[in-house]
Structures are given as structure tokens and as C-alpha cells.
């Protein structure tokens, strides 16, 4: 079940937009708990994931990182694609 607010997110899977594949990406980054996302830089997480795996991940991964970080910082849950325009504006080319 997905959390309605950040304080309800006890496991990474409780965060809206986060499924098993994203949990694995977070594990690669050393993130095991939702609270670790509060204050994180989604773009830095994306760059690090690409560097560690040696793969340029789909831009929707960055959008999903943004959604997870923002949710854990207290913003309402929004679909990951809500952040696509912001990502394109802030990080053209991704």
C-alpha cells in the first residue's frame, strides 16, 4: 500500500511511483530507507546510478527520483510524469 504522506512511508515500496525495479536502483545507490531521500539531489542520484551501472538510464528514472525525493520532503504525491517538464527545463539533454 502506498503512503499518503511521507511519515507513512516505512519501506521504499510505500513511496508513490516506486516499484521493485526502482527499489533495486535505490539499493545500488546505498539507499535502504525512505527517510534517506529527504534532502537528496535527484539529479545527482540519477548521475550516480548511470555512472555505477555504466548505463544511461531512461529519463523517466530521473522524473521518478524527483517525485520520490519531493514526496519524502513533504510534497503531495504526484505521478512521476508530473516532473517531466521540470526535468526537461532544468536538465536539457536528459
C-alpha positions as CSV (number, residue, x, y, z in Angstrom):
1,X,0.0,0.0,0.0
2,X,1.3,3.4,-0.9
3,X,1.8,6.1,1.7
4,X,-0.4,9.2,1.6
5,X,2.2,11.3,3.4
6,X,6.0,10.9,3.9
7,X,5.7,9.8,7.6
8,X,3.7,6.7,6.5
9,X,6.5,5.6,4.1
10,X,8.3,2.9,6.2
11,X,9.6,1.0,3.2
12,X,10.8,2.3,-0.2
13,X,7.9,0.5,-1.8
14,X,5.5,2.6,0.2
15,X,6.6,5.7,-1.7
16,X,4.2,6.6,-4.6
17,X,5.7,5.7,-8.0
18,X,8.2,3.4,-6.5
19,X,8.1,-0.3,-7.6
20,X,10.5,-3.2,-7.3
21,X,12.8,-2.0,-10.1
22,X,13.2,1.4,-8.5
23,X,13.9,-0.2,-5.1
24,X,16.7,-2.1,-6.7
25,X,18.1,1.2,-8.2
26,X,18.0,2.8,-4.8
27,X,19.8,-0.2,-3.3
28,X,22.6,0.2,-5.9
29,X,22.8,3.8,-4.6
30,X,23.0,2.7,-1.0
31,X,19.5,3.9,-0.1
32,X,17.6,1.4,2.0
33,X,15.1,3.7,3.8
34,X,12.7,6.3,2.6
35,X,14.0,8.9,5.1
36,X,17.3,8.8,3.2
37,X,15.7,10.5,0.3
38,X,14.7,13.7,2.2
39,X,17.2,16.4,1.1
40,X,18.8,14.2,-1.6
41,X,19.5,15.7,-5.0
42,X,17.5,13.7,-7.6
43,X,19.8,14.7,-10.5
44,X,22.9,13.6,-8.5
45,X,21.2,10.3,-7.7
46,X,20.5,9.8,-11.4
47,X,24.0,10.7,-12.5
48,X,25.5,8.4,-9.9
49,X,23.2,5.5,-10.9
50,X,24.3,5.9,-14.5
51,X,27.9,6.0,-13.5
52,X,27.7,3.0,-11.2
53,X,25.8,0.8,-13.7
54,X,27.7,2.1,-16.8
55,X,24.3,2.7,-18.4
56,X,22.4,5.9,-19.4
57,X,19.0,5.2,-17.8
58,X,15.8,6.3,-19.3
59,X,15.0,9.9,-18.3
60,X,11.8,8.7,-16.5
61,X,14.1,7.4,-13.9
62,X,15.2,10.9,-13.1
63,X,11.5,12.0,-13.1
64,X,10.7,9.2,-10.6
65,X,13.7,10.2,-8.4
66,X,12.3,13.8,-8.3
67,X,8.9,12.5,-7.4
68,X,10.2,10.3,-4.6
69,X,12.5,13.0,-3.1
70,X,9.8,15.6,-3.2
71,X,7.3,13.3,-1.6
72,X,9.7,12.5,1.2
73,X,10.3,16.2,1.7
74,X,6.6,16.7,2.3
75,X,5.1,17.5,-1.1
76,X,1.9,15.7,-2.1
77,X,2.1,12.5,-4.1
78,X,2.1,13.2,-7.8
79,X,2.6,10.9,-10.8
80,X,6.3,10.8,-11.9
81,X,5.4,12.3,-15.3
82,X,4.3,15.5,-13.4
83,X,8.1,16.2,-13.2
84,X,9.0,15.6,-16.8
85,X,8.6,19.3,-17.9
86,X,10.7,20.4,-14.9
87,X,13.4,17.8,-15.8
88,X,13.5,18.9,-19.4
89,X,13.8,22.6,-18.4
90,X,16.5,22.1,-15.7
91,X,18.4,19.3,-17.4
92,X,18.0,19.5,-21.2
93,X,19.6,16.6,-23.0
94,X,18.4,14.0,-20.5
